[in-house]
Structure formats: structure tokens, C-alpha cells
Amino acid sequence: MVGGTYEPMFEAPGEPRVFPDIYCLDVQRPTAELRRVGFLRKPRTEHTTTLVRGPLGEPRLFVAGGETTAAADGPGAKQAEQSAELLVVACTCESVARSKTISLQGLHVLHSATLLPDGTVLLAGGVVASPPERFNPAF
């Protein structure tokens, strides 16, 4: 699980909070516990997360687009994100080894991310009129 929004349901209404947390569910452990293993560089919501493989076959998470909070525009304001993060993930669910920020060609919010047979990811659709684009995680 990567990023997201928390909106209080049983508490006094407040501004939704956008989180940068990265969690891993380690199903190899008897308790199958959910543990925080790192943080995104930018908190995001309405984004996609795709499991991809790096050039040596190592697992990576491609976190694309979404919205971040825009505090300068007032409480609750959000802005579409024209970036992605590529996270190298340890197979043991211990931590995020490293991350890299990537510029996208367009804004992508509530879009789809499809892993294609060649290992690239197609970003398409969403609520912002951006053209589809492909990402190659092998760099």
C-alpha cells in the first residue's frame, strides 16, 4: 500500500490528510502483518502503483501521478502531480532501499496504469486531459 487519503468518518469533520507512507504486507510471516517500510518523497492520493521489474529483475514500485496537497492555495486544496516515483523494494519487506523521482509528460489523476508484456507501463485516462504515455522501468 502506498500513499492515500484519510478522511475522518466518526470524528468531527476536518480536512482530509494525504499520507506518504509505504506499507508492506509480509505474507511469509505467521501474523501476515502490515508494516511501514518507507515514505514517498511527496504524499499522494488518486495515484497508481504498479509492481515492475528493474534491469536485473529486482522488484520496483512505480508510483505515478495523483494529487498532492497545495497548502499555498488554502486548506483542502490539491494539485495534480506531473511526477512519478520509482522505488526499489527489498524482497524481505524490510525497507525501501532507494527511490528516484521521474518527470511525466502529462498530469495523471484517477488514471489507469497497465503493465504491458514488454515490461513498460501505460498510463492512460483519468480526470485530467493528458495524452497516454509509457514508462520503461529498466533504466
C-alpha positions, -999 to +999 in steps of 0.1 A: +000+000+000+014+033-010+001+068+000-035+077+002-060+099+020-076+097+054-110+114+058-124+112+093-158+093+094-166+091+131-149+122+143-155+159+138-152+168+101-118+180+092-096+184+062-086+151+046-050+142+052-027+129+024-001+104+035+033+095+022+035+061+040+046+029+022+034-003+038+043-039+030+022-070+038+046-098+046+025-129+040+056-151+048+052-143+085+026-162+105+009-130+116+009-115+080+014-081+095+012-048+077+044-028+084+055+007+073+087+003+053+093+038+040+078+071+027+071+087-007+090+119-014+056+135-020+024+125-003-001+114-029-037+104-034-056+093-066-024+078-080-015+044-093+011+019-080+024-008-104+048-036-095+076-036-122+109-053-126+143-035-129+170-044-154+183-072-131+148-085-123+146-067-090+111-056-078+103-020-081+072+001-074+062+027-100+040+053-083+026+076-109+007+109-108-022+116-084-027+147-064-007+163-036-018+189-011-014+225-022-011+243+012-005+277-005-039+275-021-058+271+012-070+243+034-080+211+015-066+224-018-050+198-040-029+199-072-024+174-099+011+158-099+033+156-130+058+133-115+063+097-105+085+078-081+103+046-088+110+027-055+134-002-052+119-026-028+137-052-007+121-087-012+121-092+026+097-062+032+123-046+054+125-012+038+125+008+006+161+006-005+161+038-026+138+059-047+140+081-078+117+110-089+107+109-126+090+137-146+060+126-165+049+142-198+014+150-185-008+152-155-024+119-144-051+118-118-076+088-113-059+072-144-051+036-152-017+021-152-013-011-172+018-033-171+024-044-207+041-076-218+073-058-226+076-046-190+067-010-197+037+007-180+010+025-200-006+055-182-040+065-197-073+081-190-082+099-158-099+132-149-072+154-165-069+155-203-033+143-207-022+121-236-013+085-228+023+078-221+046+048-215+072+043-188+102+020-191+114+009-156+146-007-170+167+024-167 
